[in-house]
Amino acid sequence: MILLLDKETGRTIGEITAQELQILVDAFEEEGREDHDYYIDASSPEYLESQFEGAGRVAGMLKAALGEREGFDVQWVRR
């Protein structure tokens, strides 16, 4: 199981598949092998949907978690 978490609040955003995780890894920069978080802003969900087939569900989760904020860090963890 792979969970997406709001790094600031610790709130669970949702569970994603290995394929959806690969979309995030391919789309966003990792600073190192142990880096499991990404900065999400208002343009991020639209970028995912336009550039990656099958990204709609994870993009929707991120958009909902973003809400009215300018941006936030999302973290993924395997459980």
MMTF fields as JSON, N, C-alpha, C and O atoms, coordinates in Angstrom:
{
  "mmtfVersion": "1.0.0",
  "mmtfProducer": "UNKNOWN",
  "numBonds": 315,
  "numAtoms": 316,
  "numGroups": 79,
  "numChains": 1,
  "numModels": 1,
  "chainsPerModel": [1],
  "groupsPerChain": [79],
  "chainIdList": ["A"],
  "bondAtomList": [4, 2, 8, 6, 12, 10, 16, 14, 20, 18, 24, 22, 28, 26, 32, 30, 36, 34, 40, 38, 44, 42, 48, 46, 52, 50, 56, 54, 60, 58, 64, 62, 68, 66, 72, 70, 76, 74, 80, 78, 84, 82, 88, 86, 92, 90, 96, 94, 100, 98, 104, 102, 108, 106, 112, 110, 116, 114, 120, 118, 124, 122, 128, 126, 132, 130, 136, 134, 140, 138, 144, 142, 148, 146, 152, 150, 156, 154, 160, 158, 164, 162, 168, 166, 172, 170, 176, 174, 180, 178, 184, 182, 188, 186, 192, 190, 196, 194, 200, 198, 204, 202, 208, 206, 212, 210, 216, 214, 220, 218, 224, 222, 228, 226, 232, 230, 236, 234, 240, 238, 244, 242, 248, 246, 252, 250, 256, 254, 260, 258, 264, 262, 268, 266, 272, 270, 276, 274, 280, 278, 284, 282, 288, 286, 292, 290, 296, 294, 300, 298, 304, 302, 308, 306, 312, 310],
  "bondOrderList": [1, 1, 1, 1, 1, 1, 1, 1, 1, 1, 1, 1, 1, 1, 1, 1, 1, 1, 1, 1, 1, 1, 1, 1, 1, 1, 1, 1, 1, 1, 1, 1, 1, 1, 1, 1, 1, 1, 1, 1, 1, 1, 1, 1, 1, 1, 1, 1, 1, 1, 1, 1, 1, 1, 1, 1, 1, 1, 1, 1, 1, 1, 1, 1, 1, 1, 1, 1, 1, 1, 1, 1, 1, 1, 1, 1, 1, 1],
  "groupList": [{"groupName": "MET", "atomNameList": ["N", "CA", "C", "O"], "elementList": ["N", "C", "C", "O"], "formalChargeList": [0, 0, 0, 0], "bondAtomList": [1, 0, 2, 1, 3, 2], "bondOrderList": [1, 1, 2], "singleLetterCode": "M", "chemCompType": "L-PEPTIDE LINKING"}, {"groupName": "ILE", "atomNameList": ["N", "CA", "C", "O"], "elementList": ["N", "C", "C", "O"], "formalChargeList": [0, 0, 0, 0], "bondAtomList": [1, 0, 2, 1, 3, 2], "bondOrderList": [1, 1, 2], "singleLetterCode": "I", "chemCompType": "L-PEPTIDE LINKING"}, {"groupName": "LEU", "atomNameList": ["N", "CA", "C", "O"], "elementList": ["N", "C", "C", "O"], "formalChargeList": [0, 0, 0, 0], "bondAtomList": [1, 0, 2, 1, 3, 2], "bondOrderList": [1, 1, 2], "singleLetterCode": "L", "chemCompType": "L-PEPTIDE LINKING"}, {"groupName": "ASP", "atomNameList": ["N", "CA", "C", "O"], "elementList": ["N", "C", "C", "O"], "formalChargeList": [0, 0, 0, 0], "bondAtomList": [1, 0, 2, 1, 3, 2], "bondOrderList": [1, 1, 2], "singleLetterCode": "D", "chemCompType": "L-PEPTIDE LINKING"}, {"groupName": "LYS", "atomNameList": ["N", "CA", "C", "O"], "elementList": ["N", "C", "C", "O"], "formalChargeList": [0, 0, 0, 0], "bondAtomList": [1, 0, 2, 1, 3, 2], "bondOrderList": [1, 1, 2], "singleLetterCode": "K", "chemCompType": "L-PEPTIDE LINKING"}, {"groupName": "GLU", "atomNameList": ["N", "CA", "C", "O"], "elementList": ["N", "C", "C", "O"], "formalChargeList": [0, 0, 0, 0], "bondAtomList": [1, 0, 2, 1, 3, 2], "bondOrderList": [1, 1, 2], "singleLetterCode": "E", "chemCompType": "L-PEPTIDE LINKING"}, {"groupName": "THR", "atomNameList": ["N", "CA", "C", "O"], "elementList": ["N", "C", "C", "O"], "formalChargeList": [0, 0, 0, 0], "bondAtomList": [1, 0, 2, 1, 3, 2], "bondOrderList": [1, 1, 2], "singleLetterCode": "T", "chemCompType": "L-PEPTIDE LINKING"}, {"groupName": "GLY", "atomNameList": ["N", "CA", "C", "O"], "elementList": ["N", "C", "C", "O"], "formalChargeList": [0, 0, 0, 0], "bondAtomList": [1, 0, 2, 1, 3, 2], "bondOrderList": [1, 1, 2], "singleLetterCode": "G", "chemCompType": "PEPTIDE LINKING"}, {"groupName": "ARG", "atomNameList": ["N", "CA", "C", "O"], "elementList": ["N", "C", "C", "O"], "formalChargeList": [0, 0, 0, 0], "bondAtomList": [1, 0, 2, 1, 3, 2], "bondOrderList": [1, 1, 2], "singleLetterCode": "R", "chemCompType": "L-PEPTIDE LINKING"}, {"groupName": "ALA", "atomNameList": ["N", "CA", "C", "O"], "elementList": ["N", "C", "C", "O"], "formalChargeList": [0, 0, 0, 0], "bondAtomList": [1, 0, 2, 1, 3, 2], "bondOrderList": [1, 1, 2], "singleLetterCode": "A", "chemCompType": "L-PEPTIDE LINKING"}, {"groupName": "GLN", "atomNameList": ["N", "CA", "C", "O"], "elementList": ["N", "C", "C", "O"], "formalChargeList": [0, 0, 0, 0], "bondAtomList": [1, 0, 2, 1, 3, 2], "bondOrderList": [1, 1, 2], "singleLetterCode": "Q", "chemCompType": "L-PEPTIDE LINKING"}, {"groupName": "VAL", "atomNameList": ["N", "CA", "C", "O"], "elementList": ["N", "C", "C", "O"], "formalChargeList": [0, 0, 0, 0], "bondAtomList": [1, 0, 2, 1, 3, 2], "bondOrderList": [1, 1, 2], "singleLetterCode": "V", "chemCompType": "L-PEPTIDE LINKING"}, {"groupName": "PHE", "atomNameList": ["N", "CA", "C", "O"], "elementList": ["N", "C", "C", "O"], "formalChargeList": [0, 0, 0, 0], "bondAtomList": [1, 0, 2, 1, 3, 2], "bondOrderList": [1, 1, 2], "singleLetterCode": "F", "chemCompType": "L-PEPTIDE LINKING"}, {"groupName": "HIS", "atomNameList": ["N", "CA", "C", "O"], "elementList": ["N", "C", "C", "O"], "formalChargeList": [0, 0, 0, 0], "bondAtomList": [1, 0, 2, 1, 3, 2], "bondOrderList": [1, 1, 2], "singleLetterCode": "H", "chemCompType": "L-PEPTIDE LINKING"}, {"groupName": "TYR", "atomNameList": ["N", "CA", "C", "O"], "elementList": ["N", "C", "C", "O"], "formalChargeList": [0, 0, 0, 0], "bondAtomList": [1, 0, 2, 1, 3, 2], "bondOrderList": [1, 1, 2], "singleLetterCode": "Y", "chemCompType": "L-PEPTIDE LINKING"}, {"groupName": "SER", "atomNameList": ["N", "CA", "C", "O"], "elementList": ["N", "C", "C", "O"], "formalChargeList": [0, 0, 0, 0], "bondAtomList": [1, 0, 2, 1, 3, 2], "bondOrderList": [1, 1, 2], "singleLetterCode": "S", "chemCompType": "L-PEPTIDE LINKING"}, {"groupName": "PRO", "atomNameList": ["N", "CA", "C", "O"], "elementList": ["N", "C", "C", "O"], "formalChargeList": [0, 0, 0, 0], "bondAtomList": [1, 0, 2, 1, 3, 2], "bondOrderList": [1, 1, 2], "singleLetterCode": "P", "chemCompType": "L-PEPTIDE LINKING"}, {"groupName": "TRP", "atomNameList": ["N", "CA", "C", "O"], "elementList": ["N", "C", "C", "O"], "formalChargeList": [0, 0, 0, 0], "bondAtomList": [1, 0, 2, 1, 3, 2], "bondOrderList": [1, 1, 2], "singleLetterCode": "W", "chemCompType": "L-PEPTIDE LINKING"}],
  "groupTypeList": [0, 1, 2, 2, 2, 3, 4, 5, 6, 7, 8, 6, 1, 7, 5, 1, 6, 9, 10, 5, 2, 10, 1, 2, 11, 3, 9, 12, 5, 5, 5, 7, 8, 5, 3, 13, 3, 14, 14, 1, 3, 9, 15, 15, 16, 5, 14, 2, 5, 15, 10, 12, 5, 7, 9, 7, 8, 11, 9, 7, 0, 2, 4, 9, 9, 2, 7, 5, 8, 5, 7, 12, 3, 11, 10, 17, 11, 8, 8],
  "groupIdList": [1, 2, 3, 4, 5, 6, 7, 8, 9, 10, 11, 12, 13, 14, 15, 16, 17, 18, 19, 20, 21, 22, 23, 24, 25, 26, 27, 28, 29, 30, 31, 32, 33, 34, 35, 36, 37, 38, 39, 40, 41, 42, 43, 44, 45, 46, 47, 48, 49, 50, 51, 52, 53, 54, 55, 56, 57, 58, 59, 60, 61, 62, 63, 64, 65, 66, 67, 68, 69, 70, 71, 72, 73, 74, 75, 76, 77, 78, 79],
  "secStructList": [7, 3, 3, 3, 3, 3, 6, 6, 6, 7, 7, 3, 3, 3, 3, 3, 7, 2, 2, 2, 2, 2, 2, 2, 2, 2, 2, 1, 7, 7, 1, 1, 6, 6, 7, 7, 3, 3, 3, 3, 3, 6, 6, 2, 2, 2, 2, 2, 2, 2, 2, 1, 6, 6, 7, 2, 2, 2, 2, 2, 2, 2, 2, 2, 2, 2, 6, 6, 1, 1, 3, 3, 3, 3, 3, 3, 3, 3, 7],
  "xCoordList": [0.845, 0.0, 0.896, 1.884, 0.543, 1.278, 0.304, -0.737, 0.668, -0.176, 0.436, 1.653, -0.425, -0.014, -0.427, -1.558, 0.506, 0.247, 0.532, 1.442, -0.25, 0.037, 1.153, 0.93, 2.328, 3.502, 3.333, 3.835, 2.643, 2.455, 1.511, 1.795, 0.386, -0.63, -0.555, -1.089, 0.106, 0.143, -1.106, -1.207, -2.051, -3.316, -3.109, -2.335, -3.8, -3.759, -4.6, -5.768, -3.991, -4.684, -5.382, -6.512, -4.713, -5.309, -4.28, -3.082, -4.767, -3.923, -3.756, -4.719, -2.52, -2.261, -1.636, -1.127, -1.688, -1.107, 0.374, 0.858, 1.07, 2.481, 2.625, 3.598, 1.668, 1.708, 1.523, 2.18, 0.642, 0.442, 1.675, 2.041, 2.312, 3.556, 4.611, 5.343, 4.7, 5.688, 5.435, 6.383, 4.185, 3.85, 4.437, 5.047, 4.253, 4.796, 6.316, 6.904, 6.951, 8.409, 8.912, 9.901, 8.222, 8.621, 8.363, 9.104, 7.315, 6.888, 7.656, 7.905, 8.031, 8.586, 10.009, 10.37, 10.794, 12.206, 12.385, 11.772, 13.222, 13.615, 15.033, 15.886, 15.28, 16.596, 17.58, 18.766, 17.115, 17.981, 17.188, 15.963, 17.878, 17.244, 16.196, 15.209, 16.407, 15.48, 14.437, 13.677, 14.391, 13.438, 12.091, 11.954, 11.106, 9.768, 8.711, 7.561, 9.098, 8.092, 8.268, 9.348, 7.161, 7.126, 6.295, 5.313, 6.708, 5.934, 4.839, 5.11, 3.62, 2.456, 1.884, 1.612, 1.704, 1.034, -0.174, -0.496, -0.834, -2.08, -1.908, -2.85, -0.733, -0.524, -0.157, -0.224, 0.224, 0.7, -0.337, -0.005, -1.582, -2.554, -2.823, -2.943, -2.917, -3.157, -1.965, -2.142, -0.76, 0.445, 0.414, 0.676, 0.098, 0.036, -0.962, -0.655, -2.157, -3.199, -2.828, -3.163, -2.14, -1.811, -0.594, -0.452, 0.283, 1.538, 1.614, 2.462, 0.742, 0.861, -0.48, -1.44, -0.523, -1.73, -1.985, -1.062, -3.219, -3.581, -3.362, -3.436, -3.092, -2.803, -4.041, -3.937, -5.191, -6.392, -6.769, -7.121, -6.699, -7.118, -6.174, -6.625, -4.869, -3.907, -3.924, -3.758, -4.12, -4.224, -5.438, -5.365, -6.539, -7.737, -7.516, -7.983, -6.796, -6.475, -5.646, -5.904, -4.644, -3.768, -4.513, -4.302, -5.377, -6.157, -7.072, -7.182, -7.723, -8.607, -7.809, -8.255, -6.637, -5.81, -5.265, -5.1, -4.985, -4.469, -5.498, -5.161, -6.743, -7.803, -7.491, -7.169, -7.579, -7.337, -5.894, -5.546, -5.076, -3.685, -2.913, -3.3, -1.824, -0.933, -0.136, 0.151, 0.217, 0.98, 1.197, 0.94, 1.675, 1.982, 2.919, 3.078, 3.541, 4.396, 3.589, 2.961, 3.62, 2.992, 4.111, 5.156, 3.88, 4.859, 4.213, 3.03, 4.997, 4.473, 5.217, 6.414, 4.459, 5.034, 4.447, 3.278, 5.276, 4.791, 4.405, 5.146, 3.269, 2.8, 2.537, 2.136],
  "yCoordList": [-1.171, 0.0, 1.242, 1.304, 2.22, 3.484, 4.603, 4.78, 5.352, 6.445, 7.781, 7.961, 8.717, 10.11, 10.858, 10.734, 11.64, 12.403, 13.875, 14.234, 14.716, 16.146, 16.3, 16.072, 16.674, 16.697, 17.695, 17.462, 18.786, 19.812, 19.348, 19.527, 18.749, 18.372, 16.915, 16.542, 16.081, 14.65, 13.924, 12.705, 14.663, 14.088, 13.178, 13.501, 12.046, 11.141, 11.724, 12.065, 11.831, 12.323, 11.177, 11.322, 10.044, 8.88, 7.804, 7.99, 6.69, 5.558, 5.556, 5.763, 5.319, 5.291, 3.958, 3.211, 3.687, 2.469, 2.691, 3.823, 1.612, 1.709, 2.498, 3.231, 2.356, 3.1, 4.596, 5.41, 4.959, 6.374, 6.945, 8.097, 6.154, 6.604, 6.859, 7.846, 5.99, 6.175, 7.475, 8.132, 7.845, 9.121, 10.274, 11.184, 10.235, 11.296, 11.34, 12.417, 10.175, 10.099, 10.669, 11.401, 10.329, 10.823, 12.32, 13.008, 12.821, 14.203, 15.22, 16.34, 14.827, 15.792, 15.413, 14.237, 16.433, 16.251, 15.682, 16.147, 14.685, 14.141, 14.601, 14.586, 15.007, 15.534, 14.438, 14.71, 13.232, 12.115, 10.835, 10.844, 9.747, 8.431, 8.292, 7.576, 8.96, 8.866, 9.992, 10.114, 10.796, 11.908, 11.366, 10.838, 11.498, 10.99, 12.077, 11.797, 13.322, 14.382, 15.323, 15.448, 15.98, 16.88, 18.1, 18.007, 19.251, 20.476, 20.517, 20.375, 20.711, 20.771, 22.179, 22.712, 22.779, 24.08, 23.942, 22.843, 25.055, 25.013, 24.435, 23.865, 24.571, 24.065, 22.58, 21.963, 22.004, 20.617, 19.594, 18.759, 19.608, 18.616, 18.702, 17.678, 19.922, 20.087, 19.586, 18.986, 19.828, 19.333, 17.806, 17.223, 17.169, 15.709, 15.186, 14.278, 15.762, 15.295, 15.505, 14.679, 16.601, 16.888, 16.12, 15.91, 15.7, 15.071, 13.561, 12.892, 13.021, 11.617, 10.899, 11.238, 9.917, 9.101, 8.361, 7.809, 8.352, 7.651, 8.439, 7.88, 9.736, 10.561, 11.227, 11.928, 11.023, 11.741, 11.556, 12.521, 10.319, 10.055, 10.705, 11.354, 10.53, 11.129, 12.66, 13.355, 13.184, 14.634, 15.174, 16.238, 14.452, 14.853, 14.87, 15.772, 13.861, 13.821, 15.032, 15.668, 15.336, 16.461, 17.785, 18.66, 17.935, 19.167, 19.358, 20.463, 18.291, 18.371, 18.706, 19.505, 18.099, 18.362, 19.785, 20.388, 20.32, 21.68, 22.694, 23.638, 22.497, 23.416, 24.833, 25.08, 25.766, 27.177, 27.61, 28.779, 26.673, 27.014, 27.31, 26.899, 28.024, 28.34, 27.112, 26.918, 26.289, 25.078, 24.305, 24.807, 23.078, 22.24, 21.123, 20.849, 20.479, 19.324, 18.06, 17.873, 17.198, 15.889, 14.869, 14.959, 13.913, 12.864, 11.521, 11.326, 10.585, 9.239, 8.277, 8.414, 7.299, 6.271, 4.916, 4.805, 3.903, 2.526, 1.966, 2.103, 1.35, 0.732, -0.73, -1.436],
  "zCoordList": [0.0, 0.0, 0.0, 0.732, -0.821, -0.893, -0.523, -1.157, 0.516, 0.975, 0.618, 0.675, 0.248, 0.08, 1.333, 1.801, 1.873, 3.087, 2.854, 2.107, 3.495, 3.538, 4.559, 5.748, 4.131, 5.009, 6.157, 7.257, 5.913, 6.941, 8.048, 9.233, 7.652, 8.63, 9.049, 10.094, 8.243, 8.505, 8.059, 8.2, 7.524, 7.07, 5.859, 4.958, 5.842, 4.695, 3.567, 3.756, 2.401, 1.212, 0.507, 0.041, 0.429, -0.208, -0.483, -0.268, -0.959, -1.322, -2.837, -3.575, -3.298, -4.735, -5.133, -4.297, -6.421, -6.963, -7.267, -7.266, -7.523, -7.919, -9.216, -9.387, -10.133, -11.386, -11.153, -11.802, -10.239, -9.915, -9.215, -9.449, -8.365, -7.741, -8.806, -8.726, -9.796, -10.854, -11.618, -12.046, -11.79, -12.434, -11.62, -12.18, -10.299, -9.441, -9.51, -9.6, -9.468, -9.538, -10.861, -10.896, -11.948, -13.271, -13.434, -14.136, -12.788, -12.995, -12.153, -12.599, -10.937, -9.999, -9.592, -9.536, -9.313, -8.976, -7.568, -6.606, -7.477, -6.186, -5.906, -6.793, -4.682, -4.322, -3.946, -3.755, -3.84, -3.5, -3.447, -3.575, -3.259, -3.252, -2.147, -2.312, -1.047, 0.082, 0.092, 1.053, -0.94, -1.036, -1.474, -2.577, -0.614, -0.904, -0.793, -0.453, -1.078, -1.033, -2.219, -2.795, -2.559, -3.705, -3.342, -2.605, -3.877, -3.675, -4.742, -5.934, -4.298, -5.182, -5.127, -4.051, -6.312, -6.381, -7.304, -7.756, -7.579, -8.353, -9.753, -10.303, -10.33, -11.688, -11.731, -12.794, -10.609, -10.585, -11.045, -11.886, -10.54, -11.0, -12.505, -13.177, -13.027, -14.463, -15.272, -16.332, -14.779, -15.443, -15.514, -16.566, -14.401, -14.39, -15.409, -16.181, -15.409, -16.328, -17.787, -18.635, -18.088, -19.485, -19.989, -21.194, -19.082, -19.5, -19.27, -19.86, -18.425, -18.042, -18.145, -17.452, -19.011, -19.151, -17.842, -17.243, -17.41, -16.185, -14.916, -13.822, -15.038, -13.858, -13.262, -12.255, -13.86, -13.436, -11.978, -11.3, -11.488, -10.112, -9.102, -8.158, -9.298, -8.365, -8.483, -7.48, -9.678, -9.857, -9.102, -8.486, -9.146, -8.408, -6.904, -6.209, -6.403, -4.966, -4.559, -3.537, -5.38, -5.066, -5.132, -4.293, -6.118, -6.254, -5.047, -4.517, -4.618, -3.451, -2.188, -1.365, -2.036, -0.855, -0.855, 0.205, -2.034, -2.154, -1.672, -0.957, -2.065, -1.658, -2.071, -3.233, -1.149, -1.407, -1.121, -1.286, -0.699, -0.391, -1.668, -2.762, -1.501, -2.616, -3.034, -4.216, -2.059, -2.32, -1.033, 0.061, -1.178, -0.025, -0.451, -1.641, 0.533, 0.266, 0.488, 1.53, -0.518, -0.402, -0.228, -0.872, 0.64, 0.926, 0.661, 0.939, 0.119, -0.052, 0.868, 1.119, 1.36, 2.232, 1.853, 1.483, 1.954, 1.76, 3.121, 4.095, 3.177, 4.437, 4.21, 5.136]
}
